[in-house]
């Protein structure tokens, strides 16, 4: 995890944040898959609601930024 964090920080320093930030949202998917495959734990409604809020907010922000550029 420390190596992944170091790589992510390095990517943020070298690339545009609008390009690298969406990759951090993939960690939600991987964490859910790890819980499911390793621990056989299904996400509850609070976790799903939180993920929907986070991904929905990121989608709205990306849409708004793309609309403002045009």
Secondary structure, 3 states (H helix, E strand, C coil): CHHHHHHHHHHHHHCCHHHHHHHHHHHHHHHHHHHHHHHCCCCCHHHHHHHHHHHHHHHHHHHHHHHHHC
